[in-house]
Amino acid sequence: MDESARETLFLTFKTVIEDVIADKRKNPKNTKTLDEFQARINIGLHVEDDFILWVNLVADAGDYELNKGALDEYDLEIIADPEDMMYFTNGQYSTIKMMTTKNRFGKRRLRYKGGTSGRNMGKLLKLPKILVLDKE
């Protein structure tokens, strides 16, 4: 994957995540969840069999920032195919489907591990409340 394709993927993914969070902010019932979620998450976008593009999501006091690269200190690390992440964020794929079925590379659609600050499985369980669009 060349640098131009990496930049395009990053900008597309960043836009999707920002749009999901902005959409969730429109519903007052999400305010508390969005404002209280504190996490430093490394997200690996598995785009080729032997290549993962790393980005990081930092949530702090209601502010969300997505940047390139992996963090050295993080709470949670997840890896997923970008297409699977799209289906996850729009609600087509459930958390169970993401964790139990395989992607096009033969790996689980959503792989995860705890971070440098501990296992933090609570952050993994709360992640769908942040990243998945509300059903209308």
Secondary structure, DSSP 8 states (H G I E B T S, - for coil): --HHHHHHHHHHHHHHHHHHHHHHHTSGGGHHHHHH--EEEEEEEEEETTEEEEEEEEEETTEEEEEES--SS-SEEEEE-HHHHHHHHTTSS-HHHHHHSB-TTSSBSEEEEEBTTB--HHHHHHHHHHHS----
